[in-house]
């Protein structure tokens, strides 16, 4: 099973926000730069994470993003289930639909495997993802402007 780019970006945003200091309010643009993802993709991910109650976005001067308590305590399984599109691993009902779908056992086996995948992620929390060595690496991420100001390529 492969996660969508949307879920991947969303999880990376959550992880970066999880290591932010309380007074550090990062903008969507800054996080997009730190994670080397397009701003529009990051903005969509932040909007969805806000809908889930995982990220709080404050607008205006002095605004920015913060991970909520719910976001810090969230399981990765919850996040992945919420961010991935609902549906089967295979396209049984695609156009044209699979002619085997009425009597196929593969669909059920794949659904069970998908749920086992999510269940294994239910034991992993966002807070556990930022333990060393990941947390320090996340804190070291800078925006392209910060890298340029420091003379880095």
C-alpha positions as CSV (number, residue, x, y, z in Angstrom):
1,X,0.0,0.0,0.0
2,X,1.3,3.4,-0.9
3,X,0.1,6.6,0.8
4,X,-0.9,9.6,-1.4
5,X,1.4,12.6,-1.6
6,X,-1.4,14.6,0.2
7,X,-1.2,12.3,3.3
8,X,2.6,12.3,3.2
9,X,2.8,16.1,3.1
10,X,0.1,16.3,5.9
11,X,2.1,13.9,8.2
12,X,5.3,15.9,7.6
13,X,3.5,19.1,8.5
14,X,2.1,17.6,11.7
15,X,5.6,16.3,12.6
16,X,7.2,19.7,12.0
17,X,4.5,21.5,14.1
18,X,4.9,18.9,16.8
19,X,8.5,20.1,17.5
20,X,7.8,23.8,17.2
21,X,8.2,25.9,20.4
22,X,5.0,27.2,21.9
23,X,5.8,30.7,20.8
24,X,6.9,29.7,17.3
25,X,4.0,30.2,14.9
26,X,5.0,29.0,11.5
27,X,3.2,30.0,8.4
28,X,2.0,27.6,5.7
29,X,4.5,29.2,3.3
30,X,7.4,28.7,5.8
31,X,6.5,25.1,6.4
32,X,6.2,24.4,2.7
33,X,9.7,25.8,2.2
34,X,11.1,23.8,5.1
35,X,9.6,20.5,3.8
36,X,10.3,21.3,0.1
37,X,6.7,20.9,-1.0
38,X,4.6,23.2,-3.2
39,X,2.8,25.9,-1.2
40,X,-0.6,25.0,-2.7
41,X,-0.2,21.4,-1.6
42,X,0.8,22.5,1.9
43,X,-2.2,24.9,2.1
44,X,-4.6,22.1,1.2
45,X,-3.1,19.8,3.8
46,X,-3.2,22.5,6.5
47,X,-6.9,23.2,5.6
48,X,-7.7,19.5,6.0
49,X,-5.7,19.2,9.2
50,X,-7.7,22.2,10.5
51,X,-11.0,20.5,9.7
52,X,-9.8,17.5,11.7
53,X,-9.0,19.7,14.7
54,X,-5.3,18.7,14.5
55,X,-3.9,22.1,13.5
56,X,-5.0,25.6,14.5
57,X,-4.4,28.3,12.0
58,X,-4.4,31.9,13.2
59,X,-4.7,34.6,10.5
60,X,-3.3,38.0,10.4
61,X,-0.2,39.7,11.8
62,X,1.4,37.5,14.4
63,X,-0.6,34.5,13.1
64,X,0.6,31.1,12.1
65,X,0.0,27.4,12.7
66,X,0.1,25.4,15.9
67,X,-0.5,21.8,16.6
68,X,-3.5,21.3,18.9
69,X,-3.6,19.0,21.9
70,X,-5.7,16.6,19.7
71,X,-3.0,16.7,17.0
72,X,-0.2,16.0,19.5
73,X,-2.1,13.0,20.9
74,X,-3.4,11.7,17.6
75,X,-2.5,8.3,16.3
76,X,-0.9,8.0,12.9
77,X,-3.7,5.5,12.1
78,X,-6.4,8.1,12.8
79,X,-4.5,10.6,10.6
80,X,-3.9,8.3,7.7
81,X,-7.5,7.0,7.8
82,X,-8.8,10.6,7.8
83,X,-6.5,11.8,5.1
84,X,-6.5,8.9,2.6
85,X,-9.5,8.7,0.4
86,X,-12.1,6.1,1.5
87,X,-12.4,3.1,-0.6
88,X,-10.9,-0.2,-1.7
89,X,-7.3,-0.8,-2.4
90,X,-8.3,-2.0,-5.8
91,X,-10.8,-0.5,-8.2
92,X,-13.5,-3.1,-8.2
93,X,-16.2,-0.5,-9.0
94,X,-14.1,1.5,-11.5
95,X,-15.4,2.1,-15.0
96,X,-15.6,-0.5,-16.3
97,X,-16.3,-2.5,-13.1
98,X,-14.4,-5.7,-12.5
99,X,-16.4,-8.7,-13.8
100,X,-15.2,-10.7,-10.8
101,X,-16.5,-8.4,-8.1
102,X,-19.7,-10.3,-7.3
103,X,-17.7,-13.4,-6.3
104,X,-14.2,-12.2,-5.6
105,X,-12.4,-13.0,-2.4
106,X,-9.4,-10.8,-3.2
107,X,-11.4,-7.6,-2.4
108,X,-12.1,-8.9,1.1
109,X,-8.6,-10.0,1.7
110,X,-7.2,-6.7,0.6
111,X,-9.7,-4.8,2.8
112,X,-8.6,-6.9,5.8
113,X,-4.9,-6.2,4.9
114,X,-5.7,-2.5,4.7
115,X,-7.3,-2.5,8.1
116,X,-4.4,-4.4,9.6
117,X,-2.1,-1.6,8.1
118,X,-4.2,1.1,9.8
119,X,-4.4,-0.9,13.0
120,X,-0.6,-1.1,13.2
121,X,-0.4,2.7,12.8
122,X,-3.0,3.1,15.6
123,X,-0.2,2.3,18.1
124,X,2.0,5.1,16.9
125,X,1.3,8.7,18.1
126,X,2.5,12.0,16.7
127,X,4.4,12.6,19.9
128,X,6.3,9.4,19.4
129,X,7.3,10.3,15.9
130,X,9.4,13.2,17.0
131,X,11.6,11.4,19.4
132,X,15.3,11.5,18.5
133,X,16.7,11.4,15.9
134,X,13.7,12.8,14.0
135,X,12.9,15.7,16.3
136,X,16.3,17.4,16.0
137,X,16.3,17.0,12.2
138,X,12.9,18.6,12.0
139,X,14.1,21.5,14.1
140,X,17.1,22.0,11.8
141,X,14.9,22.5,8.7
142,X,15.0,26.0,7.3
143,X,13.2,27.8,4.6
144,X,14.9,28.6,1.3
145,X,15.2,32.2,2.3
146,X,16.9,31.3,5.6
147,X,19.3,29.0,3.7
148,X,20.1,31.8,1.2
149,X,20.7,34.3,4.0
150,X,23.1,31.8,5.6
151,X,25.0,31.4,2.3
152,X,23.9,27.8,1.9
153,X,23.1,26.4,-1.6
